[in-house]
Amino acid sequence: MSAICQVTGRKPGFGKSVSHSHKRTNRRWDPNSQRKTYYLPSEGRRITLTVSAKGIKTIDRDGIEAVVARLRARGEKI
C-alpha cells in the first residue's frame, strides 16, 4: 500500500536514526495511512481511498462529496 494520503498529500518523512554511539542510519517516518471505504450517495457506489488520520478528519469535517470533488478537480481518478 502506498504511504501517500490521497486527501492531504502527506508523504513519508526521511531522516536518520542516531544510536547511543552516535552512529547514524537511514529511516523514514510514515504517515498513519489506512484504506477506508466510503459510500458516495450521489453516484450510489462505494469508493476506497488511502487516507491518513488527518485525511479522515478532513472527510468528517467537509463531507465525502466535497472531498471527492476536490480530488477530481485535481485530476485524480476515483
N, C-alpha and C positions, 0 to 999 in steps of 0.2 A: 504494500500500500504506500502511496506517495505521502510524504510528510509535509505537503503544502496544503493549506486551507483554501478551499475554493471561494469562501466568502470574504475572508480578511486578507488573504495572500500571505499569511505567516509562513515562514520557512525555517529550517534548522539554523541555529547559530553555531559558528565554529570557533574553536579556541584551543587552549592547551590545558591538560591536567598537570598539576605540579605536585610531585611526591614530596615526602618529608626530606629526601636528599636533594631536592630541587631539580630532579630530572623531569624534563617536560615531554609529554606525549600528546598526540593529537586526540581531540574528542569533539563531540557535537552535542548540542542541546536541542532535542526535538520538541516541537510544539505538541500539546496534548491533542493530537488529531484522532478523530473517530469517524467511522462510517455510519451515517444516520439516514434513515428513510423518512421522507416527508410526503404527505398527501397534498396534491395540488387540486383544489376543488374546481378551479376554472377549466382545467383540462380533464378532470376525472381520472387521474392516474397518479401513481407514486413515482417519486424521484429519489435517487440515492446520491448523497453528497458526502465528500470528505471534508469535515469541518473541525476546527479547533474548538476548545471550550469557549473562547471568546466569540467565535462564529456562531455557536449555538445560542449564546446570549443575544447576539445581534438579531438572529432569526426570531427569537422570542419577543424582542422589543419591537422590531419593524414588521414582522409578519413574513411568511414564506413567499407570498405573491410579490411583495416589493423587492425582496432579495433576489428572486428569480428574474424579475425584470431588470435589475441591475446587472446580473450575470450575463443576460442575453445582450444588453446594451454594450457590454464589454467584449462581446463576440464569443463567449464561451458556449459550447454546445451542451444542452441538457436533455 
